Structure formats: structure tokens, C-alpha cells
């Protein structure tokens, strides 16, 4: 229905999409320590990813630095496991589901692909399977999926911020 207020109309159209968080979920999100943990681990894991990706590409291009690249992949995988475990705890606190909450369903699905590729690398490394180059190529594939998954989460974070800004603007418009 048209209210005659273009700002309010635009806000109403935006809220036609289901909100990412209910008010109760937003409260739980903002009050849990796990939000802070995720906020620290995500950029830390990204920094480890960047360093490791450089080391892996360096190895693939020059054949040098296999040990440094290998150690960095293991550290990146540990960081991934940490963020996956703490992320599932965060989802349980916020959405009352360990994983696959509606708001993050596809991000979680893709996270399992990322986790599977990183784990496959570790299995190959520990089992002495494949060649060093083959393992590094697998790590690169795991990193490509991680980059896509990180982008999914960044877009979701942006959507949450836009939703909150729209809700705030709507409250101001109603109050005016």
C-alpha cells in the first residue's frame, strides 16, 4: 500500500525480504562472547590464508619453500577447524541450531566443501599420498573454495548491516 512517503515505501519494500535476524536472535548475537570470537578468528584466518596462498604459489612457481608452504597450510587448516567449531557454537547460541540455520544455510553447506578439501590435504600429507606439487594444487583448490565461502559470509555481514540501517531509518521515519 502506498503511504505517500517514498522513504517509508522504500524501507517497506526492503523489509519484504525475511530479516536475517529476529529481534531475539539479534539480542543473542550481540550479547554472546562467540560473536567476538568469530570477529577475531575470521580476519586472523584470512591473514593466515593470504600468507599461506603466497607461500603455496611461490612453491608452485619456483619449487622452493615446500616446508614453509606446508606448515602454513596446516596452520590455515587448524584455523579453519577453530572457526568452524566456534561458528557452530555461535549458531547454536543465536539460532538454536548447531549448523544449517536458515539464515546461514548455504554458507554452511559451502563451508563443508571447504572443510573437506582442507581435510583431504591433511590426509594426503599425513598419509604421504600424492606428490608435493599435487598436494599444493589441492591446497590451492581448497583456498579457492575458502575465498568463495569468505565472500559469502562478507555479503551476509553486509546484508545484516544494511538490514539494521534500514530498520533504524524506518524507526526514525515513523518517529518523525
Secondary structure, 3 states (H helix, E strand, C coil): CCCCCHHHHHHHHHCCCCCCCCHHHHHHHHHCHHHHHHHHHHHHHHHHHHHHHHHHHHHHHHCCCHHHHHHHHHHHHHHHHHHHHHHHHHHHHHHCCCCCCHHHHHHHHHHHHHHHHHHHHHHHHHHCCCCHHHHHHHHHHHHHHHHHHHHHHHHHHHHHHHHHHHHHHHHHHHHC
